[in-house]
Amino acid sequence: MEVAAPVHTAPPRIGVAVMVVRDGHVLIGRRLSASHGHDTWQFPGGHLEFGESIAHCALREVAEETGLEAVVTGYGPYTNDIFVDEGKHYVTLFVLATAPVGQPQVMEPEKCAEWRWCAWDALPAPRFLSIEHLLALGYRPPSV
């Protein structure tokens, strides 16, 4: 599918989204972001930093955002996410993880309103663009 060339010339960024699975549910949070995706639901995650492995980024972001100690269990697909109105382009890499103990905490209240454990077939809406693209692929993580 062709997309009109954006006005902005910044290169795409790499985002890492972590599907933390426990007891058949996935962890999802409601974004509070002034830049893009305000009031949408998204998995823990963030930007891949220079020199960082994808797994390290995933574990770091889960700890920073939820306080949970996660373990990477695998890798999911990627999505190509263009936020036309905001002039942003991300390639989002999905990582599978588990966090067998503890309850998620809102560690960054300026960025996230709440965390919930949800069944895959009952993810709340509105959802962040990368999750919409993931669902459009027909992807379903193992164990949910």
C-alpha positions in Angstrom: 0.0 0.0 0.0 1.4 3.4 -1.0 1.4 6.2 1.5 1.9 9.8 0.5 5.4 11.1 1.3 5.4 12.8 4.7 6.3 16.4 5.1 8.8 15.5 7.8 12.2 14.1 6.7 13.2 12.5 10.0 14.1 8.8 9.6 11.8 6.1 11.1 12.5 5.2 14.7 12.6 1.7 16.2 10.0 0.9 18.8 9.9 -2.2 21.0 6.6 -3.3 22.4 6.5 -6.1 25.0 3.6 -8.6 25.2 4.0 -9.6 28.9 1.9 -12.8 29.3 0.7 -14.3 32.5 -2.1 -16.8 33.2 -3.4 -16.4 29.6 -3.6 -12.6 29.8 -1.5 -9.9 28.4 -0.5 -6.6 30.2 -1.7 -3.4 28.5 -1.6 0.2 29.7 -3.5 3.4 28.8 -1.1 6.0 27.3 -0.9 9.6 28.5 1.2 11.1 25.7 1.3 14.6 24.3 3.3 13.4 21.3 1.1 10.7 19.9 -1.3 8.0 20.9 -2.8 9.9 23.8 -5.5 7.8 25.6 -4.9 4.7 23.6 -4.0 1.3 25.0 -0.5 -0.1 24.4 1.9 -2.7 25.6 4.9 -1.7 27.7 7.8 -0.5 25.5 9.7 2.3 24.1 12.6 3.3 21.8 15.5 1.0 21.0 18.6 2.9 22.2 21.9 3.0 20.3 23.9 -0.2 20.8 21.1 -1.9 22.8 19.8 -5.4 22.1 16.1 -5.8 21.5 15.8 -8.1 24.5 17.6 -5.6 26.8 15.4 -2.8 25.6 12.3 -4.9 26.3 13.4 -5.8 29.8 14.5 -2.3 30.6 11.2 -0.8 29.4 9.0 -3.2 31.3 11.0 -2.5 34.5 10.9 1.3 34.0 7.2 1.4 33.2 5.7 -1.3 35.4 8.3 -2.2 38.0 8.0 -5.9 37.0 11.0 -8.1 36.4 10.3 -9.8 33.1 12.0 -12.6 31.2 12.0 -12.7 27.4 10.4 -15.8 26.0 10.4 -15.1 22.3 9.9 -12.6 19.5 6.8 -11.7 17.6 6.3 -9.9 14.3 7.0 -6.3 13.5 4.7 -3.6 12.2 5.3 -0.5 10.1 3.5 2.4 11.8 3.0 5.8 10.2 1.4 8.4 12.4 0.4 10.8 9.5 -1.0 13.6 11.6 2.0 13.7 13.9 4.6 13.2 11.1 6.1 10.2 12.9 7.1 6.8 11.5 8.0 3.8 13.6 8.9 0.2 12.9 7.7 -1.6 16.0 9.4 -4.9 17.1 7.2 -7.1 19.3 8.8 -9.1 22.1 7.2 -11.9 24.1 7.9 -12.0 27.8 6.6 -13.3 31.1 6.7 -11.7 34.6 5.7 -14.6 36.9 5.5 -12.5 40.1 4.4 -9.1 41.2 1.8 -6.6 40.2 2.4 -3.9 37.7 2.7 -0.4 39.1 2.4 2.9 37.2 6.0 4.0 37.5 5.7 6.9 35.0 2.4 8.6 35.8 3.0 11.3 33.3 3.1 8.6 30.5 0.6 5.9 31.7 -2.7 6.1 33.5 -3.1 2.4 34.4 -2.0 -1.2 33.7 -4.5 -4.1 33.2 -4.2 -7.8 32.6 -6.5 -8.5 29.7 -7.6 -11.5 27.6 -6.3 -11.2 24.0 -9.8 -11.3 22.6 -10.9 -8.5 25.0 -8.1 -5.9 24.5 -9.6 -2.4 25.4 -10.0 0.3 22.8 -9.0 2.6 21.4 -5.7 0.8 20.7 -2.3 2.3 19.8 -1.6 2.0 16.0 1.0 -0.7 16.3 -1.5 -3.0 18.2 -4.1 -2.3 15.5 -1.6 -3.3 12.8 -0.6 -6.4 14.9 -4.2 -7.5 15.1 -4.7 -6.9 11.4 -1.9 -9.4 10.8 -4.0 -12.0 12.6 -1.2 -12.5 15.2 -2.0 -14.2 18.5 0.8 -14.7 21.0 1.3 -18.2 22.3 -0.3 -19.0 25.7 -3.2 -16.5 25.4 
